Amino acid sequence: MNPWHIYIVECADKTLYTGITNNLSRRLDEHNNTTLGAKYTRGRRPVTLTYSCAMPDKSTALKEEIRIKKLSKKSKIALAQRPAS
């Protein structure tokens, strides 16, 4: 089974979208090429992955998504620029 990922994409209008998935490549394709992408990103294509981090399970990923969504844009950009650990 695929691990869960928390991810941040940058939209064409320079806004950021945060989400979780258990299949990152499929989800990015959905955001860019199908109607299955988030309503928010559909009108802001293309989106580019700026951050992703594997999580041990869906519950942990959801908690991290909530935490990241509360951050300022500046903090999200700083998170995306941190070296992977």
Secondary structure, DSSP 8 states (H G I E B T S, - for coil): ---EEEEEEE-TTS-EEEEEES-HHHHHHHHHHSTTS-HHHHTT---EEEEEEEESSHHHHHHHHHHHHTS-HHHHHHHHHS---
